[in-house]
Amino acid sequence: MSKANYFVRGWRVNLAFLGLMLLGIVVLWRAWNLTGSEGEPYLQRANESNRKLFEIPAHRGDLYDCNMNLLASSVPLYELRVDFGVDALHDTAFYRQLDSLASGLALVFPKKNHLDWKRDLISAKRSKPVKRYWLLHKEVSFGVYEQVRALPMMGLQPKTKRLGGLIAVQTNRRLLPYGSLAARTIGYLRQGKAQIGLEAGMDSVLSGVPGLALKQRMGGGVWKPVDQELQKEPRHGGQVVTTLDIRLQEIAHQALSKAMHAQGAMKGCAILMETGTGKLRAMSNMVRKPNKGGDSSSIGEYDQVAYGIGVEPGSVFKLVALTAGLSDGFWNLEDSIAMPDYTFQTGSFRLVDEHTYGPWMTVEQIFAKSSNVGIARLLHRHYGSKPETFFAKLKEFGLEQSINLPIHRDPKPQFRTTALQDYNPSDLYSTGIGYSMLITPLQLLTFYNAVVNEGIRVEPSLLEEIQREKVHGSSTQWGFLGPWLSSNEEEEADLNFKAKTAPVKGRRILDRNQALAARRMMRRVTIDGTVKEQMKGLTFGVGGKTGTARLRDASGKSMSNRHRATFIGYFPEPNPRYTCLVMLEDPRGGLYYASQVAAPVFRDIAEQTMAIKEFRRIPSTQVVSKIKEPRQSGGIGAEVEWNKVQLTEVNDLLGMDAAAAVWALENKGYRVSLQGTGKVKQCMGLLEEIKNGERGIPAAKPGQRVMLLLGS
C-alpha cells in the first residue's frame, strides 16, 4: 500500500472517531438538558401516563325508623396491604423494628404467632422485585385498621415524618341491625347497587357523591395513592328517617310469622297505618320458599305481598260497594231487602249464600253477615241499569290510582268496567263481592283508612324526614389534573340541613256522616258479625271486615280448595288511631276462612300495639289495676280503674294486664317485647341480682330489653 493511500485511510478513521465523539457529546448534552428544566414537560407527561384518577366511594347514608332506631347502615371495611418499597421500610429500619412489628401483628391477628408473622414479613421484604402491594389482611374494621396503623413502620413515622408502608383500601358493607324486620321495605344492595325497597327508591339521597383520588401505577398493574393533599373528599349520603316504628314492625312480623307457620300459608302480609296521617308504622311481607332439595321450606321477606302485586280481595271489597250506595244516596243502614231464597242469578252468573238469616236483611246485616246475595241484590236494584255510575264512584274514591311510595310504584288497580269491549253485566255483581278486579292490599287499606278517618283520604307515606349535606362551594386547585376536574369547582357542606316531608294533605271522598255509618257497619262485624267470637274479651273497641276469596289457577278458573283470607280493621273505638290489614294466601293447615286465619292476627297486633302505645300517658304515680269490660253488649270503649300501688319487685308484674306491665317497665327505661296474649305469666331479661332475691326493680341499662310472656 502506498504512503498516500495509508495517509488517506488514517484520516478517515480519525474523522470517524471524531464524529462519534462529537455525537456522544451531543447525546450527553441533550440528556443533561432533558434531566434539567427542559425535560420537565416530558417528565410530567411520563408521570401523567402512570397516574390516574380513581373514585373514592361516598359513605352511604343510614335509614332510621321514626324513633331514630337504625334500620340500615354501611359499615366500612378495609383491605390492608404493605408497600415494602417506601423509605420507612428500608433495610436498616426494617430489620431493627421487625420483631416489634411481628409481635404487634400477632396481637392484632392472633391466627398467626410472632414467628409466623416474622417469617412472612422477611419473605415479602426479600422478594424480587420488591413487593409494593403485599396483602396483609382482608375485611378488617376501622378499629383494627387503626391498631395496625399504630404499629412500627406502618403509619406516619413521628420522627422522620415519612409515610409508613401501610395501604388501606376501603369498602362498605350494608348491615340491617334488626335482621329480617321490614327487610323487603328497607330493601337491599347487590354489588353496591340498590335493587328494591327504600334502598332503591331513596338511592339518590343515600348514595352521596363520590370523591376523587390520584393514584400512581406500581409494578404488576397495582395502583397506589400518590398524595392525600391531591384528593377530593366525597360528599357522603344523606340520612333518611322513615315512618316505620320498629317496635310495631316487630309485633306485626311476629304475629304474621306465627300464623304463617300455624296455617301453612304460602304468602302473607300485615300493614299497620296511622289513621289520621297515613303514615305506615309497620309493613311485613312474607313468602314461603322451598329449601334446596324440596324437603322443607322457610318463611321470610323474599317478595313483596303488601304492595306492587294486585289480587282479588274477596268480601273485604263489600265495604266499597255498600259505601258507594251510601254516598249516592241509594240506601242507608236500616233499609231492608227481601231475601226469599238467598240466591241470585242473572244469565249464567249465579250466587248462593251458605247461611240464611230470615226473609229480610238490612244493609247493616248484609255487611255484618257478609251476604253475597244481599250485595248483588242491592247492586242490581240501584246500579243494574247504569253500571257506569258504580265504576265512576270507584274512581271518585281514588280506587283507580296507584300508590306512589319510594319503594315500588303500585300498579293501577284493574276493574272490568263498562269501557271494556268484553264487559259482561255480571262483572258489576262480581266486582261488588271482590272479584273481577286486581287491587293491591295497600291500595285497599288506603280506602278503608279513609272511611275510618271520617271520609278523608290520606295517601300512605313512608318518609318522615331527610337529612343531608347541602353543597355550595369553595375551590381546590388540582394543578395538572385540570382535564379531569374544573379548577373552579366549589363545595361547602352544611351538615345541619334537614328536610321534613310534606305535611299530610287529605282529600274528602265521603261525607262525614256517611263515613261514620260505614264505620258503624265495621263495628257491627266485630260485635255480632263474622268475627264476634275472635274479638271477645278485648279491652278496647275494634271494627273490621273479613274476606275469603278463592284463588284462580293458571287458566283463570276459580279453585274450590285454594283461598286468600283477609281481614281489615281499625282500633281503638271510638277514636281510631290505627287501621290494619292482614292477608294470608293459600293456607293449607285445614282452616281457610278469614275469621279463623286472618282475624286472630289482627287481634294479636292490635292488643300488643295498644299495650305499647296507649298507656304511655299514665301519670307516673299510677298503675292500671283493672280494666272493666263495657257494661252493655256492643258498648264502645272500656273503663279503666286506677290505684296508687307502686311496682317494687318482679313478682308485682305477674298477673298484671299487659298494658300496665309495659307502662311500668318503660317508666324504668326498659324496652319491652310481648309474646302471646292476656295477662303477664313470666318476665324474662331482668337483671340477675333481681332473680337472686333482691327486692326492687332498678333502672334499665341503655337499650336493655325485657320479654313478657302472656297467657290466659
C-alpha positions, 0 to 999 in steps of 0.5 A: 500500500502506498504512503498516500493511500495509508495517509488517506485511510488514517484520516478517515478513521480519525474523522470517524472517531471524531464524529462519534465523539462529537455525537456522544457529546451531543447525546450527553448534552441533550440528556443533561438538558432533558434531566434539567428544566427542559425535560420537565414537560416530558417528565410530567407527561411520563408521570401523567401516563402512570397516574390516574384518577380513581373514585373514592366511594361516598359513605352511604347514608343510614335509614332510621325508623321514626324513633331514630332506631337504625334500620340500615347502615354501611359499615366500612371495611378495609383491605390492608396491604404493605408497600415494602418499597417506601423509605420507612421500610428500608433495610436498616429500619426494617430489620431493627423494628421487625420483631416489634412489628411481628409481635404487634401483628400477632396481637392484632391477628392472633391466627398467626404467632410472632414467628409466623408473622416474622417469617412472612414479613422477611419473605415479602421484604426479600422478594424480587422485585420488591413487593409494593402491594403485599396483602396483609389482611382482608375485611378488617374494621376501622378499629383494627385498621387503626391498631395496625396503623399504630404499629412500627413502620406502618403509619406516619413515622413521628420522627422522620415524618415519612409515610409508613408502608401501610395501604388501606383500601376501603369498602362498605358493607350494608348491615340491617341491625334488626335482621329480617324486620321490614327487610323487603321495605328497607330493601337491599344492595347487590354489588353496591347497587340498590335493587328494591325497597327504600334502598332503591327508591331513596338511592339518590339521597343515600348514595352521596357523591363520590370523591376523587383520588390520584393514584400512581401505577406500581409494578404488576398493574397495582395502583397506589395513592400518590398524595392525600393533599391531591384528593377530593373528599366525597360528599357522603349520603344523606340520612333518611328517617322513615315512618316505620316504628320498629317496635310495631314492625316487630309485633306485626312480623311476629304475629304474621310469622306465627300464623304463617307457620300455624296455617301453612300459608304460602304468602302473607302480609300485615300493614299497620297505618296511622289513621289520621296521617297515613303514615305506615308504622309497620309493613311485613311481607312474607313468602314461603320458599322451598329449601334446596332439595324440596324437603322443607321450606322457610318463611321470610321477606323474599317478595313483596305481598303488601304492595306492587302485586294486585289480587282479588280481595274477596268480601273485604271489597263489600265495604266499597260497594255498600259505601258507594250506595251510601254516598249516592244516596241509594240506601242507608243502614236500616233499609231492608231487602227481601231475601226469599231464597238467598240466591241470585242469578242473572244469565249464567252468573249465579250466587248462593249464600251458605247461611240464611238469616230470615226473609229480610236483611238490612244493609247493616246485616248484609255487611255484618253477615257478609251476604253475597246475595244481599250485595248483588241484590242491592247492586242490581236494584240501584246500579243494574241499569247504569253500571257506569255510575258504580265504576265512576264512584270507584274512581271518585274514591281514588280506587283507580290510582296507584300508590306512589311510595319510594319503594315500588310504584303500585300498579293501577288497580284493574276493574272490568268496567263498562269501557271494556269491549268484553264487559259482561253485566255480571262483572258489576255483581262480581266486582261488588263481592271482590272479584273481577278486579286486581287491587293491591292490599295497600291500595285497599287499606288506603280506602278503608283508612279513609272511611275510618278517618271520617271520609278523608283520604290520606295517601300512605307515606313512608318518609318522615324526614331527610337529612343531608349535606347541602353543597355550595362551594369553595375551590381546590386547585388540582394543578395538572389534573385540570382535564379531569376536574374544573379548577373552579369547582366549589363545595361547602357542606352544611351538615345541619340541613334537614328536610321534613316531608310534606305535611299530610294533605287529605282529600274528602271522598265521603261525607262525614256522616256517611263515613261514620255509618260505614264505620258503624257497619265495621263495628257491627262485624266485630260485635255480632258479625263474622268475627264476634267470637275472635274479638271477645274479651278485648279491652278496647273497641275494634271494627273490621271486615273479613274476606275469603276469596278463592284463588284462580289457577293458571287458566283463570278458573276459580279453585274450590280448595285454594283461598286468600283470607283477609281481614281489615280493621281499625282500633281503638273505638271510638277514636281510631288511631290505627287501621290494619290489614292482614292477608294470608294466601293459600293456607293449607293447615285445614282452616281457610276462612278469614275469621279463623286465619286472618282475624286472630292476627289482627287481634294479636297486633292490635292488643300488643300495639295498644299495650305499647302505645296507649298507656304511655300517658299514665301519670307516673304515680299510677298503675292500671289495676283493672280494666272493666269490660263495657257494661252493655253488649256492643258498648264502645270503649272500656273503663279503666280503674286506677290505684296508687300501688307502686311496682317494687319487685318482679313478682308485682308484674305477674298477673298484671294486664299487659298494658300496665306491665309495659307502662311500668317497665318503660317508666324504668327505661326498659324496652319491652317485647310481648309474646302471646296474649292476656295477662303477664305469666313470666318476665324474662331479661331482668337483671340477675341480682333481681332473680337472686332475691333482691327486692326492687326493680332498678333502672334499665341499662341503655337499650336493655330489653325485657320479654313478657310472656302472656297467657290466659 
